[in-house]
Amino acid sequence: MLDHNLDFETARQMHTVLVLHFLEGMKQSEIAQRLNLSHSKVNRLIAQGRRLGMVRIDIETPYQRLMELEAALVQATSLSSAVITPTVSANAETNLQQVGKAAASVILENVRDGDVIAITGGKAVSAAVDNLVADRSFDVTVVPLTGGVQGKFYTDVNNLASRLAERLGGRALMVHAPLFAESRAQCEMLKEMSSVREVFDLARAANLALTGIGSIEPSGSSYYDLNPVPEEDRKMMVGLGVSAEFMAHLILEGGSLANYELNSRLVAVAPSEISGCRTVIGVASGPHKVRPIQTVLNGKYLDSLILDEGTVNAVLAEMERSKNVA
C-alpha cells in the first residue's frame, strides 16, 4: 500500500529507479552508475518500492484460455501439470505435430545430465522426437519401455529411442525382443534375459518417461498397429470393458489392467512399475483418444499430460457429464 507520508525526493528517486529497472530493463549496477548511487541504495529503493505497492506486473497472453484449461485439467485429476496446445486446424496430423512440439519442449525443460529417459512407441511420441531440437548435448541414456514391433516407424520403439538419444546427444540401449511373446513362459524367459532385464530395470527407475495413450475401439486405432487382432476379438475386448492401451497393456475403464491373455504375453514394463519415475509424461491428440485418456487418468499413471485444445475440451466435458450422472 502506498505511503503518502513518503517525502517527495525519496518517492521521486524511487520512481526513477523502478522505471529504469522494470520498464527500461536496466541492471541495478547500470542504474547506480547513471544516478550516481551505490548499488546497495538502488537495491533498497527497488525493495522498498515493491513493499509500498509501487510495482504492479500484469502478464497478458493470447493463450489465456489454454492456461485456464491446463489448470482445470490439473484440478480435476491427479496430474501435477498439463500443457494444452491450440487446435489450429481440422487436420489431425497438424494438431499432432503441435502436441509433439509441446512434448519436445517439456522434455527439454525437465531433462538433466545423468538422466535416464524411458519411452514407448506411438505416433505422438514419434512427433515429440521429430520436433526435439536441443541447444546442447545432454549426458542421458534413452531406453524403451516395451519390446518392439517392426513395420512402422512409430511402432519400432528401439528406433525411436535411438533417434531421441541422437537428438539429445546421449546414448540409447535397445530391447532385442518382440513386444508379444508366443506364450507366457516364453515371455518370462525373454524378460529374464540379461540384455532385456537390464534395460527394463533402467526403465523402471527412469527419471523421465514419455508415453503415448492408445485407443482400441476404432478399427484404425494404434493398438492394431501393434497387434492386428480380428474384429471379433476387438468387439470382445470392448465388451469386457477394455478402453485404452497404455505401454502396450490393455486397460479397463477404471484404470486397472485387463485380465486379458495378451497382457500376460507382453515383453514390456508394466504400468504400475513406473510409479517410481521422477516424471511420467503422457502425450495424445484426437477425439478418438478421449475415452483412453480418461482411462489412463483413472489409473493415475501420469504426472503430466500434453493434449490439444479440442481433445482436452472433450475430456473435461465427458468428466463433467460423468460426474452429473453419478
C-alpha positions in Angstrom: 0.0 0.0 0.0 1.3 3.4 -0.9 2.7 5.6 1.9 1.5 9.1 1.3 3.8 10.4 4.1 6.8 9.4 1.9 8.9 12.5 1.2 8.8 13.8 -2.4 12.5 13.4 -3.1 12.7 9.8 -1.9 9.5 9.0 -3.8 10.8 10.6 -7.0 14.1 8.8 -6.7 12.3 5.5 -6.1 10.1 6.1 -9.1 13.0 6.8 -11.3 14.8 3.7 -10.2 11.7 1.5 -10.7 11.1 2.8 -14.2 14.7 2.3 -15.2 14.7 -1.3 -13.8 11.3 -2.7 -14.7 10.3 -0.7 -17.8 13.7 0.0 -19.5 15.3 -3.2 -18.3 18.5 -1.7 -16.8 20.6 -3.7 -14.4 20.9 -2.4 -10.9 24.6 -1.7 -11.5 23.8 0.4 -14.5 21.2 2.4 -12.6 23.7 3.0 -9.8 26.2 4.4 -12.3 23.6 6.6 -14.1 22.1 8.1 -10.9 25.4 8.2 -9.0 24.0 5.9 -6.3 25.5 3.0 -4.5 24.5 -0.5 -5.7 23.0 -1.2 -2.2 21.0 2.0 -2.3 19.5 1.0 -5.7 18.6 -2.4 -4.3 17.0 -0.9 -1.2 14.9 1.5 -3.3 13.6 -1.3 -5.5 12.8 -3.5 -2.5 11.1 -0.6 -0.7 9.1 0.3 -3.9 7.8 -3.2 -4.1 6.8 -3.3 -0.5 4.9 0.0 -0.9 2.9 -1.4 -3.9 4.5 0.9 -6.4 5.2 -2.1 -8.7 2.4 -3.9 -10.4 3.1 -6.5 -13.0 0.4 -7.7 -15.4 1.1 -10.6 -17.8 -1.2 -10.8 -20.7 -1.2 -13.8 -23.2 -3.3 -14.5 -26.2 -3.4 -18.1 -24.9 -5.1 -17.4 -21.6 -7.8 -19.8 -22.4 -5.3 -22.6 -22.7 -3.8 -21.8 -19.4 -7.2 -22.0 -17.8 -7.8 -25.4 -19.4 -4.5 -26.6 -18.1 -5.5 -25.5 -14.6 -8.9 -27.1 -14.9 -7.4 -30.4 -16.0 -4.9 -30.5 -13.1 -7.7 -29.6 -10.6 -10.0 -32.4 -11.9 -7.3 -35.1 -11.9 -4.2 -36.4 -10.1 -1.9 -34.7 -12.6 0.7 -32.3 -11.3 0.9 -30.4 -14.6 -0.6 -30.2 -18.0 0.2 -28.5 -21.3 -2.6 -27.7 -23.8 -1.7 -26.7 -27.4 -4.1 -24.6 -29.6 -6.2 -26.7 -32.0 -5.1 -24.7 -35.1 -6.5 -26.9 -37.8 -9.1 -29.6 -38.6 -6.2 -31.7 -39.9 -5.4 -34.3 -37.3 -1.7 -34.5 -38.3 -1.2 -30.8 -37.9 -2.6 -30.9 -34.3 -0.5 -34.0 -33.6 2.6 -32.1 -34.6 1.6 -29.2 -32.4 1.3 -31.6 -29.4 4.6 -33.2 -30.4 6.4 -29.8 -30.3 5.0 -29.1 -26.9 6.1 -32.5 -25.6 9.6 -31.9 -27.0 9.7 -28.6 -25.1 8.6 -30.3 -21.9 11.3 -32.9 -22.2 14.0 -30.2 -22.7 12.6 -28.3 -19.6 12.9 -31.4 -17.5 15.9 -33.3 -18.7 19.1 -33.2 -16.7 22.6 -34.6 -17.3 22.8 -38.1 -16.0 19.1 -38.8 -16.5 17.6 -42.0 -17.9 14.6 -41.4 -20.3 12.2 -44.2 -20.9 9.8 -44.1 -23.9 7.1 -46.1 -25.6 6.2 -46.2 -29.2 3.3 -44.3 -30.8 2.6 -41.6 -33.2 2.5 -38.8 -30.6 5.9 -40.0 -29.1 7.3 -40.0 -32.6 6.1 -36.5 -33.2 7.8 -35.4 -30.0 11.1 -36.9 -31.1 10.8 -35.4 -34.5 10.3 -31.9 -33.1 13.0 -32.0 -30.5 15.9 -29.7 -31.1 18.3 -29.3 -28.2 20.7 -26.3 -27.8 23.3 -28.5 -26.3 24.2 -32.2 -25.8 22.9 -34.0 -22.7 24.6 -36.9 -21.0 21.5 -39.1 -21.0 20.5 -42.7 -21.6 17.3 -43.5 -23.5 15.7 -46.9 -23.1 12.5 -48.5 -24.4 9.6 -49.4 -22.0 8.5 -52.2 -24.3 9.7 -54.7 -26.8 9.5 -53.7 -30.5 7.1 -54.2 -33.4 8.6 -53.9 -36.8 6.8 -52.4 -39.8 6.1 -48.8 -39.0 8.4 -46.0 -37.8 6.3 -45.2 -34.7 5.9 -48.8 -33.5 9.6 -49.5 -33.6 10.4 -48.3 -30.1 14.1 -49.1 -30.5 14.3 -46.8 -33.5 12.5 -44.1 -31.5 14.9 -44.5 -28.6 17.9 -44.2 -30.9 16.5 -41.1 -32.6 15.7 -39.4 -29.3 19.2 -40.2 -27.9 20.8 -38.8 -31.1 18.8 -35.6 -30.8 19.8 -35.1 -27.2 23.4 -36.1 -27.7 23.1 -39.2 -25.4 23.1 -42.9 -25.9 20.4 -45.5 -26.4 20.0 -49.0 -25.2 17.9 -51.5 -27.1 15.4 -54.2 -26.2 16.2 -57.0 -28.6 12.9 -58.8 -28.1 9.4 -58.7 -29.7 6.6 -57.0 -28.0 4.4 -60.1 -28.0 5.8 -63.5 -26.9 4.1 -66.6 -28.2 3.3 -67.8 -24.7 3.5 -66.7 -21.1 6.5 -69.0 -20.5 8.4 -67.5 -23.4 7.5 -64.0 -22.2 9.1 -64.7 -18.8 12.1 -66.2 -20.4 12.6 -63.2 -22.7 12.2 -60.7 -19.8 14.8 -62.7 -17.8 17.5 -62.4 -20.5 20.2 -60.2 -19.0 20.2 -57.8 -22.0 16.4 -57.3 -21.7 16.2 -57.3 -17.9 19.0 -54.7 -17.5 17.2 -52.3 -19.9 13.8 -52.7 -18.2 15.4 -52.2 -14.8 16.7 -48.9 -16.0 13.3 -48.0 -17.5 11.5 -48.7 -14.2 13.8 -46.3 -12.4 13.9 -43.7 -15.2 14.0 -40.0 -14.4 11.6 -39.2 -17.2 9.1 -41.4 -19.0 7.4 -40.4 -22.2 4.4 -42.4 -23.1 1.6 -42.5 -25.7 -2.0 -43.3 -25.0 -3.6 -45.7 -27.4 -7.2 -46.3 -28.4 -8.6 -49.8 -29.1 -12.1 -49.2 -30.3 -11.8 -47.6 -33.8 -10.6 -50.2 -36.3 -7.8 -47.9 -37.4 -6.6 -47.3 -33.8 -2.9 -47.5 -32.8 -3.4 -50.8 -30.9 -3.9 -52.6 -34.2 -0.5 -51.4 -35.4 0.9 -53.3 -32.5 -1.3 -56.3 -32.7 -3.8 -56.7 -35.6 -6.4 -58.8 -33.8 -9.6 -60.0 -35.6 -12.8 -57.9 -35.5 -14.4 -60.4 -33.2 -11.6 -60.1 -30.6 -11.8 -56.3 -30.8 -15.5 -56.4 -30.0 -14.9 -58.8 -27.2 -12.3 -56.6 -25.6 -14.7 -53.6 -25.7 -17.4 -55.8 -24.2 -15.1 -56.7 -21.4 -14.6 -53.0 -20.5 -11.2 -52.5 -22.1 -11.0 -48.9 -23.2 -7.3 -48.0 -23.6 -3.8 -49.2 -24.4 -1.0 -47.9 -22.2 2.6 -49.1 -22.5 1.1 -51.8 -24.8 -1.1 -53.1 -21.9 -4.9 -53.3 -22.3 -6.5 -51.1 -19.5 -10.1 -51.3 -18.2 -12.1 -48.1 -17.9 -11.5 -47.8 -14.2 -7.7 -47.7 -14.8 -6.7 -51.2 -13.8 -5.1 -53.8 -16.1 -7.5 -56.0 -18.0 -7.4 -59.7 -17.2 -6.8 -60.5 -20.9 -4.5 -63.2 -22.2 -2.5 -60.8 -24.4 -1.4 -58.8 -21.3 0.4 -61.9 -20.0 2.5 -62.2 -23.1 3.8 -58.7 -23.2 7.5 -58.2 -23.2 7.2 -54.8 -21.5 7.4 -52.9 -18.3 4.0 -52.9 -16.5 2.3 -49.5 -16.0 2.4 -49.9 -12.2 6.2 -50.3 -12.4 6.9 -46.7 -13.5 5.4 -45.1 -10.4 9.0 -44.6 -9.1 9.9 -42.4 -12.1 10.5 -38.7 -11.4 8.1 -37.6 -14.1 5.8 -39.6 -16.3 4.6 -37.6 -19.3 1.6 -38.7 -21.4 1.1 -37.3 -24.9 -2.0 -37.7 -27.1 -4.2 -35.9 -29.6 -7.6 -36.5 -31.3 -11.2 -37.2 -30.4 -10.7 -40.9 -30.5 -8.3 -40.6 -27.6 -10.9 -39.0 -25.2 -12.0 -42.3 -23.6 -8.5 -43.8 -23.4 -7.2 -40.6 -21.8 -9.9 -40.8 -19.1 -9.0 -44.4 -18.5 -5.3 -43.7 -18.1 -6.1 -40.7 -15.8 -8.4 -43.1 -13.7 -5.3 -45.3 -13.3 -3.2 -42.3 -12.1 -0.3 -43.4 -14.2 0.8 -39.9 -15.3 2.3 -36.9 -13.7 1.9 -34.6 -16.7 -0.3 -34.7 -19.8 0.1 -32.9 -23.1 -3.0 -32.5 -25.3 -4.5 -30.2 -27.9 -7.4 -27.8 -27.1 -10.1 -29.8 -28.8 -9.2 -33.0 -27.1 -9.0 -31.5 -23.6 -12.3 -29.8 -24.1 -13.9 -33.2 -24.9 -12.1 -34.8 -21.9 -13.3 -32.2 -19.5 -16.9 -32.2 -20.9 -17.0 -36.0 -20.5 -15.7 -35.8 -17.0 -18.4 -33.3 -16.1 -21.1 -35.4 -17.7 -19.9 -38.5 -15.8 -20.0 -36.5 -12.5 -23.5 -35.3 -13.1 -24.7 -38.8 -14.0 -23.1 -40.1 -10.8 
